């Protein structure tokens, strides 16, 4: 994590008693920065491992549902990979949330049912506060989007589909863990450290272009992720590269704002 981003994270999103000064935050971050700078590793797209007979059946059923029922246009297939080699665009894991998944992720079957098996999000009770041209919607977590339902001609708040997603970026010869950080972390805690054991099934999906990473305006984020030494998911399990901190309690709200603007109509 770049210096300015790390200091803002430590001082703004983490709980320290007493609160850290900017200098103290930099001192906290610097040893990890030095460890990262000293890494010598070649980052490439991880090997796609062969699926066994059961996994082939799971994959076929899942892709049939994604393609023909959910009509997910960006789902390319089901792959099996070692998640430790995936580039991590999310720079934190909430271990408390991961613990809630841990008991449900004891086996490969548990993993498929929790992370890959086709399913629709359950109904959610959400509360909206609206005024003309503005609306705030309280959410149970951040994985929601505002979508427009074309047949019904109306907007809807939709919970994202919950499969764990990898995104291969051939331009940079690497693959990202795009969604499913807490479940992936929980599963890895439950398995032996050997790479032959820790392989996971994931949905390989096209997520767009490298230019649309979340947080792109945050000076150099794209350069870090696409550069020679990006953060990897396996770094969450290396105390030299990842720090345990206490995060401030957060809640999530979808904030919608609208305005009527004048647009040139020279045609």
N, C-alpha and C positions, 0 to 999 in steps of 0.2 A: 504494500500500500504506500503510495507517495506520501512524503512528509506532511504536507498541508492537509491532505485528506485524513491521514492518521491522527493528527493533532485535533482536527475538528471532531473526529469520531470519538476519541478518548475524552475530550472535554465536554462534548455536547450530548453524546448518547450513552456514556458509561457513568457508573456511580463510583466515586471515590470519596473517602472521608478522611481528611478534608479534600475539597475539589482540587484537581491538578492545575497548576499554573502552566502556561505554554511551555516554559523551560522544562518542567517536570514531565509533561506529556512527551516532549521530544526525547528526553532521557529514557523514558519507558520504551519508546518506539525504536531508538537507535540500535540496541543490540540485535533486535530482530532484523532490522534493515541490513546490518553488517552480515548476519548469517545468510540472508537472501543474496546479497552481493557476492558472497563467496561460493555460491552454488555452481557446480559444473555438471550440467545435465543437458541432454538433447531432447527437446520436446517435439514429439511427432504424433500423428494420429495413432491411437492405440489399436492393437490387432483385434479384429473381429473374430471371436472364437466360434467354433462350430457348435450348433445347437444339437442337443440329443433328441431322441424321438418324441419324448413328452413335450419338450420345448418347441419343437417344430409344430406340433398340434396346437399348442397354446398360441404360437405366433400366427398361424393361419386363421384361427378363430378371431384373434384380436384384430388383425388387419382387415378381415372381412367386415367386422363391426365398425371399425373406424372409417372404412372406405364407403361401405354401402348403407350404413345406418346413420352414423353421425356425420358422414360426408366431411371428414377432416381432410382438407386438400394438401396439407403439408406433411402428413405422416407417410414416410417412405418405407418403413419396415421395422421389424423387431431385431435387435442385435444383442449379442452377449459380449461384454467387455469387462476389463479390469477398471473400475471407476477411479482408482488412484491416479491414473494417467490423464484424466480429463482436466481441462483447464477450468478453473473456478472463477466465473464472473461475479459470483456472490461471495463477499469476503467475510462472512460470519455464519455460524451455525448456532442455533439456540439449543443447548444441550438439554434443557428442561423439556422443550417440545420433542426433541428426539427420543427422550426417555418414554414419552407417552406412546411412541410407535414401537419401542423395543420389544415388548411382550408379544406383539402381533407379527414380528418379523424373525421368527426362529428358524425357518426353513426356506428352501427355494420355492416351495408351493405358496408359503405365506407371502413371500416377496412378489410373486406373480399376481396374487389376488389383491395385494395392497398397492402395487406400483404400476402394473401393466394391464391387468385384466380390464376389458372395456366396462365402463359403468358411467352412469349419469350422476352428477352431484345431487345429494338429497335436497328436498325443499328446506329453505332457510327462512326464519322469521327475522326480517330486517326492518329497521325503523327509519323513516325519512322525514326530514324537516324541510318544508318547501315555502318559498316566497316567489313572486314573479321573477322569472329569468334566473333563478338560483335554487339549488337543492343540495342539502347535505344528507348523506345516507350512512348510518352507522353499520359497520361490517364486523363479522366475527373474526376475520383475518384478511390479509391483503390480496388474496388471489381471486379478485372479482374485477369485472370489466363492465363498461356501459356499452351495450350493443343495440343495434336497430333491427327489429324484426320486420323484414320487408313484407311478408304476406299480411301481417296484422297492422302494418304502418304505425308501429309504436316502438318506443325505446324500452329496454329492459335491463335490469341489473342481473348479470349472469355470473355464476361461480365458474371459474376455469375448470376444464376437464383435468382430472387428477393424475394422469399417467406421468411417470418419470421420463424426462426427455433429454436426449443428447443431440447435439447439433455439430455436424462435420463441416469445417470450413477448409476446403481444399486449397484455397489460395494461400493459406498459412500453414498447411499440413498439420492441422491439429483439430481436436474435437472438444467441445465444451459440454459440461454438465449444465443444461439450461434450466431445468425445473426438477425439484425433488431432493433438495439438499438434506433436509432433516430426516427423511426416510432412508436415504442412502447412508447417511452417517449412522443411523440407528442399526441398520443391517450390518454395516462393517464392524460395529462394536461387538456384534454377536457371533462373528465368524473368526476363524483362525487367520493369522496375518499372511499366510501363503497365498500367492497370486492365483494359484489354481483353484483355490477354494472361494476366494472373494469375488469372483466374476458375477455380474448382474445382468439380467435382461432389462433392456430399456427400449423406448420408442425412439427411433431415429427420425428426426423431423427437420424440415427446412424452416429456419426461423427468420430469414430475411437476408440482410447484408451486414457486413462487419461495421458499417457506418451507423448502425442504429442500436448500438449497445446502450442499455440503460446507464445513465450517468456519464454519457459521452462528453457533455460540456465540462465535466470535472477534470480539468487540465491533465491530459496525458493518460487517461484511463484506457483508451483504445490502444495507445502505444505500449502500455504495460501488458495488456492481454494478448496482443499480437506480436510482441517483441520476443527477444531471445530467451527471456527468463520469466514467463508468466506464472502466477500462482496456480497450483494444481490441487485437486480435491484431496489427494493424499497428504498435503501439507497440514490439513486439519488434525492429523494424527502425529505430527512432529512438534514436540515442545520447543525446538529451536526456532521454528518458523511461525508458530501460532500461539497467541497468548490467551489465557483464560481471564475474562473480565466479567464484571456484573453490569448488565445493561439496564437502562431505565425502562420501566414498564411502559409499554406502548399500546395504543388502540388505533384502529384504522377507520377511516371515513372516506367515502367516495364523494368528492366535492364537484358538483356540476354547475357550470356558469354559462350563460348564453347572452348574446347581445345581437342587436339588429344593426347591420352596418351597410353603408352605401357602397355599391360596387359599380365600376364603370361598365356601361352597356353600350359601347360604341357600335355594335353590330345592329 
